[in-house]
Amino acid sequence: MTSPKIDANQLELFAQELVAALKPSPAPAPAPAARPVPPAPLFKAPPVPTRTLPIPPVGPNDPPLRKIQLGSHTVHYVLRRSARRSHGFMVCDDGLFVTSPNRAPLDDIERAIRAKQRWILTKLFERGERRAQRAERPPVEWVDGAQLPYLGADITLRLEPAARSHCIFDADTRTLHLGVTPGLETWQVRERVKLWFQDEAKRIFGERLDLYAPHVGVTYNSFAISSAGTRWGSCTVAGNIRLNWKLVHYPLALLDYVVVHELAHLREMNHSPAFWAVVGEVFPDYDGAKAALKKRSVEMPVLFPDE
């Protein structure tokens, strides 16, 4: 059998293909370097809540509203003048109130405010957040069977048809019976219950002041109820005490703390260590009472939105 003949051209082409096959392949072009990825944070910071500062309401007979820039915050305040020798600051739910000597120039007053700005801003933010939390709570519905806080526990409101209005509390069943005359509107029911709470506050405050005054070693001149935002009490040098009637919603122990607090001011008209020592003589756990008042004031249902 004869082999097929290969001409010269075919032989040369075969040789070229063999050389090409044995030639090493060029190295692939390097891939572009990837950009370094920053490490993931260990935690994600929560968003910073928007903070609003309360602006004191002023009436036509009140001092004009003033404002001052404290850092990045614009703070509105009410300036009152008095015969006192130093500047006083009060922060409540309505905002900042400043009391200064009659002849103190405005520059001195603003310097005093800036010197206390950290304390002022902290208190204003606390009040603002507390107020916002209260605004989120639904108000009490003034219907038969409503639950109302009285001395730290709930009582039941019973609305009963009657020819003449009456408001009677049954301590055994913890029921407040309210006589509803024909045509009585919801706001009138609410106001009638408020009057009952205020009368109870007067009665209980008188009893507790008389109970604790001898233990504190003082004699007070008079007392009255107040409707301040969350300022629980005040006391003057003359021995006149004011107590917030809404304390009647809280446990008796917390009411007693405020009573002792104000009576102690008749021995120490300040909040110095000496003052707290006086409070501690009669009410040792005053720190716990302060914390409980703050906590419960946020949790308390909204009974009277206008207060």
C-alpha positions as CSV (number, residue, x, y, z in Angstrom):
1,M,0.0,0.0,0.0
2,T,1.5,3.3,-1.0
3,S,1.5,6.4,1.3
4,P,-0.2,9.6,0.1
5,K,2.2,12.2,-1.2
6,I,2.5,15.5,0.7
7,D,3.7,18.4,-1.5
8,A,6.1,21.1,-0.2
9,N,3.4,23.7,0.4
10,Q,1.4,21.4,2.7
11,L,4.6,20.5,4.6
12,E,5.4,24.2,5.2
13,L,1.9,25.0,6.4
14,F,2.1,22.1,8.9
15,A,5.4,23.3,10.2
16,Q,4.0,26.8,10.8
17,E,0.9,25.5,12.7
18,L,3.2,23.3,14.9
19,V,5.4,26.2,15.8
20,A,2.3,28.3,16.7
21,A,0.9,25.5,18.8
22,L,4.1,25.2,20.8
23,K,4.4,28.9,21.4
24,P,3.5,29.8,25.0
25,S,0.2,31.7,25.3
26,P,0.5,35.3,26.4
27,A,-0.3,35.9,30.1
28,P,-3.8,37.3,30.6
29,A,-4.0,41.0,31.3
30,P,-4.3,41.7,35.0
31,A,-7.8,42.5,36.2
32,P,-8.2,46.1,37.5
33,A,-7.5,46.4,41.2
34,A,-10.7,46.5,43.2
35,R,-11.3,49.5,45.5
36,P,-10.9,48.7,49.1
37,V,-14.2,48.2,50.9
38,P,-14.4,50.0,54.3
39,P,-15.1,47.8,57.2
40,A,-18.8,47.7,58.2
41,P,-19.5,49.6,61.5
42,L,-20.0,47.5,64.5
43,F,-23.4,49.2,65.2
44,K,-25.7,51.6,63.5
45,A,-26.2,54.8,65.4
46,P,-29.9,55.6,66.0
47,P,-31.2,58.7,64.4
48,V,-31.0,61.8,66.5
49,P,-34.5,62.8,67.6
50,T,-35.8,66.2,66.8
51,R,-35.9,68.2,70.0
52,T,-38.3,71.1,70.5
53,L,-38.0,73.5,73.4
54,P,-41.2,74.8,75.1
55,I,-42.1,78.5,74.6
56,P,-43.7,80.0,77.7
57,P,-47.2,81.3,77.1
58,V,-47.7,85.0,77.9
59,G,-50.9,86.9,78.5
60,P,-51.6,90.6,78.0
61,N,-50.6,91.4,81.6
62,D,-47.5,89.2,81.7
63,P,-43.9,90.4,81.1
64,P,-42.9,90.3,77.4
65,L,-41.4,87.1,76.0
66,R,-37.6,87.3,75.5
67,K,-35.2,85.0,73.7
68,I,-31.5,84.1,73.9
69,Q,-29.2,82.0,71.8
70,L,-27.6,79.1,73.8
71,G,-25.3,77.3,71.5
72,S,-27.4,76.1,68.5
73,H,-30.6,76.5,70.4
74,T,-32.9,79.5,70.6
75,V,-34.4,79.7,74.1
76,H,-37.5,81.8,74.9
77,Y,-38.0,82.9,78.5
78,V,-40.1,85.1,80.7
79,L,-38.2,87.7,82.7
80,R,-39.6,88.8,86.0
81,R,-38.2,91.4,88.3
82,S,-38.2,91.3,92.1
83,A,-36.4,92.6,95.2
84,R,-34.2,89.5,95.3
85,R,-30.4,89.9,95.2
86,S,-29.6,87.2,92.8
87,H,-30.9,85.6,89.6
88,G,-33.3,82.7,89.9
89,F,-34.2,80.1,87.3
90,M,-37.3,77.9,87.0
91,V,-37.9,75.4,84.3
92,C,-41.4,73.9,84.1
93,D,-43.5,72.4,81.3
94,D,-44.3,75.9,80.0
95,G,-40.6,76.7,79.6
96,L,-38.0,78.9,81.3
97,F,-38.8,81.6,83.8
98,V,-36.1,83.9,85.1
99,T,-36.4,86.2,88.1
100,S,-33.8,88.9,88.5
101,P,-33.1,91.9,90.8
102,N,-35.1,95.0,89.8
103,R,-32.0,97.0,88.7
104,A,-30.0,94.2,87.1
105,P,-29.1,95.2,83.5
106,L,-30.1,92.8,80.7
107,D,-26.4,92.0,79.9
108,D,-25.9,90.7,83.4
109,I,-29.1,88.6,83.2
110,E,-28.0,87.1,79.9
111,R,-24.5,86.3,81.3
112,A,-26.2,84.5,84.2
113,I,-28.4,82.5,81.8
114,R,-25.4,81.5,79.8
115,A,-23.5,80.4,82.9
116,K,-26.4,78.0,83.6
117,Q,-27.1,77.0,80.0
118,R,-26.2,73.4,80.4
119,W,-28.6,72.9,83.3
120,I,-31.3,75.0,81.5
121,L,-31.1,73.1,78.2
122,T,-31.1,69.7,80.0
123,K,-34.2,70.6,81.9
124,L,-36.0,72.1,78.9
125,F,-35.3,69.0,76.8
126,E,-36.6,66.8,79.7
127,R,-39.7,68.9,80.0
128,G,-40.3,68.9,76.2
129,E,-39.9,65.1,75.9
130,R,-42.2,64.6,78.9
131,R,-44.8,66.9,77.4
132,A,-44.6,65.1,74.0
133,Q,-45.1,61.7,75.8
134,R,-48.2,63.0,77.6
135,A,-49.6,64.4,74.3
136,E,-49.4,60.8,72.8
137,R,-51.6,59.4,75.6
138,P,-55.4,59.4,74.7
139,P,-57.5,61.5,77.1
140,V,-59.9,59.8,79.5
141,E,-63.4,59.3,78.1
142,W,-66.0,60.7,80.5
143,V,-68.5,57.8,80.3
144,D,-70.0,55.5,82.8
145,G,-67.4,53.1,84.1
146,A,-64.4,55.3,83.4
147,Q,-61.3,54.6,85.5
148,L,-59.9,57.6,87.4
149,P,-56.6,57.7,89.4
150,Y,-57.1,58.5,93.1
151,L,-54.3,58.2,95.7
152,G,-52.3,55.8,93.5
153,A,-55.2,53.4,92.5
154,D,-58.1,53.5,90.2
155,I,-61.7,54.4,91.2
156,T,-64.7,53.8,89.0
157,L,-66.9,56.6,87.8
158,R,-70.7,55.9,87.8
159,L,-73.0,58.3,85.9
160,E,-76.5,58.0,87.4
161,P,-79.6,59.9,86.2
162,A,-80.7,62.3,88.9
163,A,-83.0,65.3,89.3
164,R,-80.2,67.1,91.2
165,S,-76.5,66.9,90.7
166,H,-74.4,65.2,93.3
167,C,-70.9,63.6,93.7
168,I,-70.5,61.0,96.3
169,F,-67.5,58.7,96.8
170,D,-68.0,55.2,98.2
171,A,-64.6,54.2,99.8
172,D,-65.7,50.5,100.3
173,T,-66.4,49.9,96.6
174,R,-64.0,52.7,95.4
175,T,-66.8,54.1,93.3
176,L,-67.5,57.8,92.5
177,H,-71.2,58.3,92.0
178,L,-72.1,61.4,89.9
179,G,-75.7,62.4,89.6
180,V,-76.3,63.5,86.0
181,T,-79.2,65.9,85.5
182,P,-81.0,66.1,82.1
183,G,-79.0,67.9,79.5
184,L,-75.7,67.7,81.4
185,E,-72.9,67.9,78.9
186,T,-69.6,66.0,78.9
187,W,-67.5,69.0,79.8
188,Q,-69.7,69.6,82.8
189,V,-69.2,66.1,84.0
190,R,-65.5,66.6,83.7
191,E,-65.5,69.9,85.6
192,R,-67.7,68.4,88.4
193,V,-65.2,65.6,88.9
194,K,-62.4,68.0,88.9
195,L,-64.0,70.0,91.7
196,W,-64.3,66.8,93.7
197,F,-60.7,66.0,93.2
198,Q,-59.7,69.5,94.3
199,D,-61.9,69.3,97.4
200,E,-60.3,66.0,98.3
201,A,-56.8,67.5,97.7
202,K,-57.6,70.4,100.2
203,R,-58.8,67.9,102.8
204,I,-55.9,65.5,102.5
205,F,-53.3,68.3,102.3
206,G,-54.6,69.8,105.5
207,E,-54.4,66.5,107.3
208,R,-50.9,65.7,106.1
209,L,-49.5,69.1,106.8
210,D,-50.8,69.0,110.3
211,L,-49.4,65.5,110.7
212,Y,-45.8,66.2,109.5
213,A,-45.2,69.8,110.7
214,P,-44.4,68.7,114.2
215,H,-42.0,66.0,112.9
216,V,-40.2,68.6,110.8
217,G,-40.2,71.0,113.8
218,V,-42.0,73.9,112.0
219,T,-45.3,75.7,112.0
220,Y,-46.8,76.8,108.7
221,N,-49.0,79.9,108.3
222,S,-51.5,78.8,105.6
223,F,-51.8,76.5,102.6
224,A,-53.6,76.6,99.3
225,I,-53.9,74.4,96.2
226,S,-52.3,75.3,92.9
227,S,-52.7,74.1,89.3
228,A,-49.1,74.5,88.1
229,G,-47.8,72.3,85.2
230,T,-45.6,69.9,87.2
231,R,-44.4,72.1,90.0
232,W,-45.6,70.1,92.9
233,G,-45.3,72.8,95.6
234,S,-43.9,76.0,96.8
235,C,-43.2,77.7,100.2
236,T,-42.7,81.4,101.1
237,V,-40.6,82.8,104.0
238,A,-43.9,83.8,105.6
239,G,-44.9,80.1,105.9
240,N,-47.5,80.1,103.1
241,I,-47.5,76.7,101.3
242,R,-49.0,75.9,97.9
243,L,-49.5,72.3,96.8
244,N,-50.5,71.0,93.4
245,W,-54.0,69.5,93.7
246,K,-53.1,66.9,91.0
247,L,-51.0,65.2,93.7
248,V,-54.3,63.6,94.8
249,H,-53.9,61.2,91.8
250,Y,-50.6,59.8,93.2
251,P,-49.9,57.3,96.0
252,L,-50.1,58.9,99.5
253,A,-46.4,58.3,100.1
254,L,-45.5,60.5,97.2
255,L,-47.9,63.2,98.3
256,D,-46.3,63.0,101.8
257,Y,-42.9,63.5,100.3
258,V,-44.0,66.8,98.7
259,V,-45.6,67.9,102.0
260,V,-42.4,67.2,103.9
261,H,-40.3,68.9,101.2
262,E,-42.3,72.1,101.5
263,L,-42.3,72.1,105.3
264,A,-38.5,71.6,105.2
265,H,-38.2,74.9,103.4
266,L,-39.4,76.6,106.6
267,R,-36.1,75.5,108.1
268,E,-33.9,75.9,105.0
269,M,-35.1,78.1,102.2
270,N,-32.9,76.5,99.6
271,H,-31.9,73.1,98.2
272,S,-28.6,72.8,100.0
273,P,-27.3,69.6,101.6
274,A,-28.6,71.1,104.9
275,F,-32.1,71.2,103.3
276,W,-32.0,67.6,102.1
277,A,-30.8,66.6,105.6
278,V,-34.0,68.1,107.0
279,V,-36.1,66.2,104.5
280,G,-34.2,63.0,105.2
281,E,-35.0,63.2,108.9
282,V,-38.6,62.6,108.2
283,F,-38.6,61.1,104.7
284,P,-35.3,59.1,104.2
285,D,-36.1,57.8,100.7
286,Y,-36.6,61.2,99.1
287,D,-34.5,60.2,96.1
288,G,-36.9,57.3,95.4
289,A,-39.9,59.6,95.8
290,K,-38.5,62.1,93.3
291,A,-37.8,59.4,90.7
292,A,-41.3,57.9,91.2
293,L,-43.0,61.3,90.8
294,K,-41.1,61.9,87.6
295,K,-41.9,58.4,86.2
296,R,-45.6,58.4,87.2
297,S,-46.2,61.9,85.8
298,V,-45.3,60.6,82.4
299,E,-47.5,57.5,82.8
300,M,-50.5,59.3,84.3
301,P,-53.6,59.3,82.0
302,V,-54.8,62.6,80.6
303,L,-57.8,63.6,82.7
304,F,-58.0,67.4,82.2
305,P,-56.2,68.4,78.9
306,D,-56.4,72.1,79.7
307,E,-54.4,71.7,83.0
